[in-house]
Amino acid sequence: DYICKDEEQLSIELAKVEEVIIPDTVWGLDCISFENYSSLKEIRLSKNLVSVLGLAFQNCTSLQELDFPKSVRYVGSRVASGCENLQVMYVHSTDIECNNDTFDGSEVKEFTYIP
């Protein structure tokens, strides 16, 4: 509900976002979708999300957990790089493809499968 006149102003505004709800009409997140959302504490992903491309949550330094819904089939490289407070990732699917470096650059302490 604001008009940004330049890229710098947009970056300042995005850095203040604390919660994001991805609507169920969204099926994929592109690279660096939420890059530098440094105040983002909570993100609710679409229950129809299929893919999350690399660096999607890069430098979301306030994010503490990610909960990937059962629909997710692919998670890209370094998806949470720079997320220094990210403690746990929940996954609700056994049919998920990850790269060797999917969790590189994050501080994830726990990776939990929930049926």
QUIGIJO-V964542 format. One record per residue. N is the residue number from 0. RES is the residue in three letters. SS is DSSP state (A for helix, B for strand, O for the rest). PSI is psi in whole degrees, -180 to 180 (999 if undefined). BURIAL is # if it has 24 or more other C-alpha atoms within 12 Angstrom, else .. Layout:
n->(N & N)
res->(RES & RES)
ss->(SS & SS)
psi->(PSI & PSI)
burial->(BURIAL & BURIAL)
This chain:
n->(0 & 1 & 2 & 3 & 4 & 5 & 6 & 7 & 8 & 9 & 10 & 11 & 12 & 13 & 14 & 15 & 16 & 17 & 18 & 19 & 20 & 21 & 22 & 23 & 24 & 25 & 26 & 27 & 28 & 29 & 30 & 31 & 32 & 33 & 34 & 35 & 36 & 37 & 38 & 39 & 40 & 41 & 42 & 43 & 44 & 45 & 46 & 47 & 48 & 49 & 50 & 51 & 52 & 53 & 54 & 55 & 56 & 57 & 58 & 59 & 60 & 61 & 62 & 63 & 64 & 65 & 66 & 67 & 68 & 69 & 70 & 71 & 72 & 73 & 74 & 75 & 76 & 77 & 78 & 79 & 80 & 81 & 82 & 83 & 84 & 85 & 86 & 87 & 88 & 89 & 90 & 91 & 92 & 93 & 94 & 95 & 96 & 97 & 98 & 99 & 100 & 101 & 102 & 103 & 104 & 105 & 106 & 107 & 108 & 109 & 110 & 111 & 112 & 113 & 114)
res->(ASP & TYR & ILE & CYS & LYS & ASP & GLU & GLU & GLN & LEU & SER & ILE & GLU & LEU & ALA & LYS & VAL & GLU & GLU & VAL & ILE & ILE & PRO & ASP & THR & VAL & TRP & GLY & LEU & ASP & CYS & ILE & SER & PHE & GLU & ASN & TYR & SER & SER & LEU & LYS & GLU & ILE & ARG & LEU & SER & LYS & ASN & LEU & VAL & SER & VAL & LEU & GLY & LEU & ALA & PHE & GLN & ASN & CYS & THR & SER & LEU & GLN & GLU & LEU & ASP & PHE & PRO & LYS & SER & VAL & ARG & TYR & VAL & GLY & SER & ARG & VAL & ALA & SER & GLY & CYS & GLU & ASN & LEU & GLN & VAL & MET & TYR & VAL & HIS & SER & THR & ASP & ILE & GLU & CYS & ASN & ASN & ASP & THR & PHE & ASP & GLY & SER & GLU & VAL & LYS & GLU & PHE & THR & TYR & ILE & PRO)
ss->(O & O & O & O & O & O & A & A & A & A & A & A & A & A & O & O & O & O & B & B & B & O & O & O & O & O & O & B & B & O & O & O & O & O & O & O & O & O & O & O & O & B & B & B & O & O & O & O & O & O & B & B & O & O & O & O & O & O & O & O & O & O & O & O & B & B & B & B & O & O & O & O & O & B & B & O & O & O & O & O & O & O & O & O & O & O & O & B & B & B & B & O & O & O & O & O & B & B & O & O & O & O & O & O & O & O & O & O & O & B & B & B & B & O & O)
psi->(38 & 161 & 125 & 131 & -18 & 169 & -36 & -44 & -41 & -44 & -40 & -44 & -42 & -33 & -16 & -11 & 127 & -23 & 138 & 135 & 117 & 119 & 155 & -6 & -11 & 129 & -8 & 148 & 130 & 169 & 143 & 33 & -41 & 28 & 132 & 22 & 73 & -19 & -1 & 116 & -30 & 136 & 124 & 114 & 151 & 137 & -7 & 11 & 130 & -40 & 146 & 111 & 167 & 145 & 20 & -35 & 26 & 130 & 30 & 77 & -15 & -9 & 130 & -22 & 154 & 137 & 101 & 122 & 167 & -27 & -19 & 129 & -17 & 134 & 123 & -175 & 139 & 44 & -30 & 33 & 132 & 4 & 78 & -17 & 4 & 119 & -37 & 145 & 129 & 137 & 132 & 18 & 143 & -10 & 65 & 135 & 129 & 153 & 165 & -27 & 22 & -41 & 9 & 144 & 1 & 169 & 26 & 126 & -22 & 135 & 112 & 128 & 130 & 113 & 999)
burial->(. & . & . & . & . & . & . & . & . & . & . & . & . & # & . & . & # & . & . & . & . & . & . & . & . & . & . & # & # & # & . & # & . & # & # & # & # & # & # & # & # & # & # & . & # & # & . & . & # & # & # & # & # & # & # & # & # & # & # & # & # & # & # & # & # & # & # & # & # & # & # & # & # & # & # & # & # & # & # & # & # & # & # & # & # & # & . & # & # & # & # & . & . & . & . & . & . & . & . & . & . & # & # & . & # & # & # & # & . & . & . & . & . & . & .)
